[in-house]
Amino acid sequence: MRRLLYQDEARLEYARRFWADPAKRQRLLEHWLDERHPYRDRFVERWRPVVERVLRADPADDDLLDHDLRAEGLSLRVVVREIPPVFGGFFKPSPPASPPVTARP
């Protein structure tokens, strides 16, 4: 059984929720790969493949994933801490939602 701090659990949970939606995934990647992002270089050079692997993984398989990562000299905790944060100043806003269509009486 893996042991993550609450902050790490939250980061993993929210990143996976965003990752599950293709439009949000694209926004995350654009943000993380933006030249202004302070973690961009380390993400591109080392962490992108393993972070994407963790975000694609089924949460039910996290213990197995952690075991596999440990065999590679990593751990789920280490990888989760390398998920780049989102900085609001240049994170593209979501397109505005369309107002609901209502039937006229």
C-alpha positions as CSV (number, residue, x, y, z in Angstrom):
1,M,0.0,0.0,0.0
2,R,1.4,3.3,-1.0
3,R,1.8,6.2,1.4
4,L,1.3,9.7,-0.1
5,L,0.9,12.9,1.9
6,Y,-2.5,14.6,1.6
7,Q,-1.0,17.3,-0.6
8,D,0.4,14.7,-2.9
9,E,-2.9,12.8,-3.1
10,A,-4.7,16.1,-3.9
11,R,-2.2,17.0,-6.6
12,L,-2.5,13.5,-8.2
13,E,-6.3,13.5,-8.0
14,Y,-6.8,16.9,-9.5
15,A,-4.2,16.3,-12.2
16,R,-5.9,13.1,-13.2
17,R,-9.3,14.8,-13.3
18,F,-7.9,17.4,-15.7
19,W,-6.0,14.7,-17.7
20,A,-9.1,12.7,-18.3
21,D,-10.7,15.5,-20.3
22,P,-8.9,15.9,-23.7
23,A,-9.4,19.7,-23.9
24,K,-8.2,20.2,-20.3
25,R,-5.2,17.9,-21.0
26,Q,-4.3,20.0,-23.9
27,R,-4.5,23.2,-21.8
28,L,-2.3,21.6,-19.1
29,L,0.3,20.6,-21.6
30,E,0.3,24.0,-23.3
31,H,0.7,25.6,-19.9
32,W,3.5,23.2,-18.7
33,L,5.3,23.6,-22.0
34,D,5.0,27.4,-22.1
35,E,8.4,29.2,-22.1
36,R,7.2,31.2,-19.1
37,H,6.6,28.2,-16.9
38,P,9.5,27.9,-14.4
39,Y,9.4,24.1,-14.4
40,R,9.2,23.7,-18.1
41,D,12.8,22.6,-18.7
42,R,12.9,19.9,-16.1
43,F,9.5,18.7,-17.2
44,V,10.6,18.5,-20.9
45,E,14.1,17.1,-20.2
46,R,13.2,14.4,-17.6
47,W,9.7,14.1,-16.3
48,R,7.1,14.4,-19.1
49,P,7.0,10.7,-20.1
50,V,6.7,9.4,-16.5
51,V,4.2,12.1,-15.4
52,E,2.0,11.3,-18.4
53,R,2.3,7.6,-17.5
54,V,1.1,8.2,-14.0
55,L,-1.7,10.5,-15.1
56,R,-3.0,7.9,-17.6
57,A,-2.8,5.1,-15.0
58,D,-5.9,3.7,-13.4
59,P,-6.0,4.8,-9.7
60,A,-6.9,1.3,-8.7
61,D,-3.5,0.2,-10.0
62,D,-1.5,2.8,-8.1
63,D,0.2,0.2,-5.8
64,L,1.4,-1.8,-8.8
65,L,2.5,1.4,-10.5
66,D,4.4,2.4,-7.4
67,H,6.1,-1.0,-7.4
68,D,7.0,-0.7,-11.0
69,L,8.4,2.9,-10.5
70,R,10.4,1.7,-7.5
71,A,12.0,-0.9,-9.8
72,E,13.1,2.0,-12.0
73,G,14.6,3.9,-9.1
74,L,11.5,6.2,-8.6
75,S,8.3,6.1,-6.7
76,L,4.8,7.3,-7.1
77,R,5.5,10.0,-4.5
78,V,8.5,11.3,-6.4
79,V,6.7,11.4,-9.7
80,V,3.6,13.1,-8.2
81,R,5.8,15.8,-6.8
82,E,7.2,16.4,-10.3
83,I,3.7,17.2,-11.7
84,P,4.2,20.8,-12.6
85,P,1.9,23.3,-10.8
86,V,-0.5,25.6,-12.6
87,F,0.2,29.3,-12.4
88,G,-2.9,31.3,-12.9
89,G,-1.2,34.3,-14.4
90,F,-0.8,32.7,-17.8
91,F,-3.0,29.6,-17.6
92,K,-5.4,29.9,-20.5
93,P,-9.0,30.5,-19.2
94,S,-11.7,28.1,-20.2
95,P,-13.9,29.2,-23.0
96,P,-17.2,30.6,-21.6
97,A,-20.0,28.1,-21.2
98,S,-22.9,28.5,-23.6
99,P,-26.1,29.6,-21.8
100,P,-28.6,26.7,-21.6
101,V,-31.2,26.6,-24.4
102,T,-34.7,27.0,-22.9
103,A,-37.9,26.2,-24.6
104,R,-40.3,29.1,-25.1
105,P,-43.8,28.7,-23.8
